[in-house]
Amino acid sequence: MIDRIGPTRRPPGRLVGHQDWRNLLFLHWPISAEALRPLVPAPLSLDLHEGVAYVGLIPFAVERARPAPVPARLGLDFLETNVRTYVHVGGRDPGVYFFTLDAGSRLAVIGARLSLGLPYVRARMAMRRRDGVVEYGMQRLSGERPRLEVRYRVGEYLGASPPGTIEHFLIERYLLHVRRGPSLWTVRVHHSPYPVQRAEVLHLRDELLAADGLPAPVGPPLVHYASGVDVEVFRPRVRWR
């Protein structure tokens, strides 16, 4: 059985950065494992919940992103959207595999690509809240310039997700895995459990999943929201060099 509690604990090791994640919308759809498998690097195994694979689309805001020694007041603020799925390494280290991460900061894109090899891309992005409704829009500035438009209303407070639930499986993820040439890098983050709320999507236009080579989702997404967490980022672990 995969240990899903261990990764939620604060790890030992060198702290290399801080980020505050705010206004996170979690959209998830079940996806065929057969269709997903060719899109994920071979060293990573698909992580399934009750036999089902999921793909996620998560638009949110990053605040005060900075290396560990830098004061919070000098950190970067930007919007980000990631397209991801869930993986593990040989029955251990359940985490996230990113297909793309769109960001509204050129500096963040360059820094993440150079330091971690993450597939960040530059995008034009905007978010606003009006009359209890959040509107989030973006357009990638490369390739076919896919768009995302989503409008949603935040609902009932649920709190931290209990282990074993679909919410814990999808949302409480503290490891990210990225293939860099012959090696696999694993980055660990730590934060308090997400304060999850229900949310209702009022409008959704997504072109990102298709742009990343994923099949069109079937049916409405599972929808969750979290107001935010303060995040510590730890030094990557490099394997199979």
Secondary structure, DSSP 8 states (H G I E B T S, - for coil): ---SSGGGS---S-EEEEEEEEEEEEEEEEE-HHHHGGGS-TTSEE--BTTBEEEEEEEEEEEEEEETTS-GGG-EEEEEEEEEEEEEETTEEEEEEEEEEEES-HHHHHHHHHHH---EEEEEEEEEEETTEEEEEEEESSTT--EEEEEEEEEEEEES--TTSHHHHHH---EEEEEETTEEEEEEEE-----EEEEEEEEEEE-HHHHTT-----S--EEEEEEEEEEEEE--EEE--
